[in-house]
Amino acid sequence: MTGVIEYLLANPIFLVPILLMAAMVVWAVLKRLLKMAAVVVIAGAMYVALVEHFGSGVDLSGLPGLPL
């Protein structure tokens, strides 16, 4: 393994594409995490708005199909 690393460090022409691919993977993961964070923030804001609108005690006993 150290031989491969030494070879790549000695020949940067092979190191550049590998680093570019690694950067693309990191960027893709960061984009996905940011999208997930945005969805969580939107869902949280909608939940807070729902609780503020209906109050904390929502009566679900009158809904059919729910064993409460």
Secondary structure, DSSP 8 states (H G I E B T S, - for coil): -HHHHHHHHH-HHHHHHHHHHHHHHHHHHHHHHHHHHHHHHHHHHHHHHHHHHH-S----TTSTT---
